Amino acid sequence: MSEAGEGEIRRLDQSTIERIAAGEVVERPASVVKELVENSLDADASRVRVTVERGGKDGIRVADDGTGMTRENVERAVEKHTTSKIGDISDLEAGVSSLGFRGEALAAIGAVARVTIRTKARGESRGTELRMAGGEVETVEPAGCPEGTTVEVSDLFYNVPARRKYLKRDATEFAHVNRVATGYALSKPDLALVLEHDDREVFSTTGQGSLEATILSVYGREVAEAMVPVDGDGADLPDGPLDGVTGVVSHPETNRASPEHCSTFINGRYVTARAVRDAVVEAYGGQLAPDRYPFAVVFLSISPESVDVNVHPRKLEVRFADESGATEQVKSAVESALLDAGLVRSGAPRGRSAPEQTEIDPGDDGATNSAEPSSTPRDTNVDAPRAEPSTTDPEPVETTEIEPSSAATGRDPESEETPTEATSADLSTEPSTDPSMESSADPAAPSSQRDQGNDGSSTPSNRTGEAERSPVGADRKFSGGETQTTLDGDRVADDADFDRLPPLRVLGQLHDTYVVCESPDGLLLVDQHAADERVNYERLRERFAGDTGIQRLSSPIEIELTPAESELFAEFENALAGLGFRADLDDGRVEVTAVPAVLAGAADPELLRDALSALVRGKDEDVVEASADALLADLACYPSVTGNTSLTEGSVMELLASLDACENPYACPHGRPVVVEIGETALADRFERDYPGHAGRRVEE
């Protein structure tokens, strides 16, 4: 601390100012890659090679064949606020066509790293090498080099140790680098871009101008063949600021658990536009499960005056003058493409049950024990002891074999309809060696495999770890199933203070999606999908606790990974084995031979992709445990009763009873609310029951 008084205002020294400013531009290795690739593209490069070590933490190198720089220009380029992209504020207000324009990328990178720039302008006989560190130019010398520019960055954040300490694992940092490289490769199909990580080539695009060929290079054949074209010009779109929406989007069943494969480009600029991504997802009309995202490459054409790219120093975020109009145009264009391809329907939402299936009677006396219990059979073997793995066998306990389906996998958990093709591997007829695997229904089974109610309507998945339950007592509460365990298998004390639902009187269903109840304090709505997802998650979590048993597949299944996923697999192979996956990688395809036993009937080897995504999102410590929890949360979604599904009275009661026994009945495993309550006081306020002269009294909570 300075000796100056605590309240004294003083000027920061230039070195501190530069490091603070650099933090706005250089957040992580991917930020460096982004700025350098943008400079290459603005320099009219046709070939760019990006090389990173340990996710970029140990080194970054970006080489291009662009216009290059003279000695005078490279010396000026590393100074702050120097650029060839704009002249003054009028250029900025008229709209920026170049990718870079702030004039601070090289200066910001040089302030927090050691940088070497080798560059040669086109037509020059000799190039220049400039070295700088910590914002100071150390040497400028003539050098022999090809036309273009190569920038090498090492010791990133060497002089800002606090920032370096917060960098993530190599795989996580590489995932960010890959996202940037992929984005610019897709934005410029005429650019030949190569990405290398730790001396391995991740992908290489041809630069022949074909978007389809570029997608094949960065995502692989399986994704490339699942894309449908989007082609909406101004005449075909609703009113809005966009002149056109073009690109490609994937079939609904070709999706991932994270949104990173939804790429948006505005006038050729790769940007983060959540509103556009949400519009793309919405265009699928419920064909995607919650928390699933398609592959999408969407190009938006718009007048530069109608969009602000100068929102943030990293230039990833944009602001539309008419955001609602733009997103409606995107949704319309993508929806039209999916309709033309026969991938979505224009009618009512899929999976809507017949109205007469809903038979929920609040009852004259308000007691919930008048309801008939669900006829769905329960899993009676879940509390049976598990077979312990042999201490001499390096492999965990193996259970029943699974016969893989020969059909391509595909799932639509938000729909009640059963896909024509098999969605996962089917259980073999061989007897199980693990009593816990003998359940009649499994929470991870697709919704089409769940038991059906007597009238054919879907019912919530069977619950395990609970006694036979039915609503009892005049106080409208539920009983049983108080035992809970943590993810690592520790039993929670019997007197643990878990959340509980209030006494409820079921009134009915709203839009076949929300259960409407009367509570002592007002009106309560339960999202039936989120509720069933919470129940299934806690069931899966209890089964996974302390058990990494595997189930062998009767024959291996091959899965194609994207190049980036293949790179992650190489790093996380041991962690995946810890989760229960057994797989071998060969030329972008993994051969899966076993899956976690907890998957049971939904032994879909393609969940390995979700496990990879979960591992990347996990924290540095306890990565397997954290990733297992994220994977279980995703698994819990698949069998859960969906929206637009009419429930019988018994199904509603069973769902509420199971939800009430959960450790946290108020949020789904992804953090979305399960219950929304409107208090009696809030209702009274909305109806203005306390206005002067009203004969009644104000309702108090």
Sequence and secondary structure as in RCSB ss.txt:
>XXXX:A:sequence
MSEAGEGEIRRLDQSTIERIAAGEVVERPASVVKELVENSLDADASRVRVTVERGGKDGIRVADDGTGMTRENVE
RAVEKHTTSKIGDISDLEAGVSSLGFRGEALAAIGAVARVTIRTKARGESRGTELRMAGGEVETVEPAGCPEGTT
VEVSDLFYNVPARRKYLKRDATEFAHVNRVATGYALSKPDLALVLEHDDREVFSTTGQGSLEATILSVYGREVAE
AMVPVDGDGADLPDGPLDGVTGVVSHPETNRASPEHCSTFINGRYVTARAVRDAVVEAYGGQLAPDRYPFAVVFL
SISPESVDVNVHPRKLEVRFADESGATEQVKSAVESALLDAGLVRSGAPRGRSAPEQTEIDPGDDGATNSAEPSS
TPRDTNVDAPRAEPSTTDPEPVETTEIEPSSAATGRDPESEETPTEATSADLSTEPSTDPSMESSADPAAPSSQR
DQGNDGSSTPSNRTGEAERSPVGADRKFSGGETQTTLDGDRVADDADFDRLPPLRVLGQLHDTYVVCESPDGLLL
VDQHAADERVNYERLRERFAGDTGIQRLSSPIEIELTPAESELFAEFENALAGLGFRADLDDGRVEVTAVPAVLA
GAADPELLRDALSALVRGKDEDVVEASADALLADLACYPSVTGNTSLTEGSVMELLASLDACENPYACPHGRPVV
VEIGETALADRFERDYPGHAGRRVEE
>XXXX:A:secstr
  SS TT      HHHHHHHHHHHH SSHHHHHHHHHHHHHHTT SEEEEEEEGGGTSEEEEEE S    HHHHH
HHTSTT  SS SSHHHHHT   SS  SS HHHHHHHSSEEEEEEE TT S EEEEEEETTEEEEEEEE   SEEE
EEEESTTTT HHHHHT   HHHHHHHHHHHHHHHHHH TTSEEEEEETTEEEEE   SS HHHHHHHHH HHHHT
TEEEEEEEGGGS SSSEEEEEEEEE TTSEESSGGGEEEEETTEEEB HHHHHHHHHTTTT S TT EE EEEEE
EE GGGEE  SSTT  B EETTHHHHHHHHHHHHHHHHHHTT S SSS TT   GGG      SS  GGGS    
      TTS      TT SS  EEEEEE  SS     TT SS  SS  S EE SS  SSGGG  SS TTS GGGS
 B TTS B      SS     BTTTTB       B TTS B  TT         EEEEEETTTEEEEEETTEEEE
EEHHHHHHHHHHHHHHHHHTT   EEEEEEEEEEE  HHHHHHHHHHHHHHHHHT EEEEETTEEEEEEEEGGGG
GG  TTHHHHHHHHHHHS STTHHHHHHHHHHHHHHHTTS  SS    HHHHHHHHHHHHTSS TTB TTS BSE
EEEEHHHHHHHTTTT TT SS     
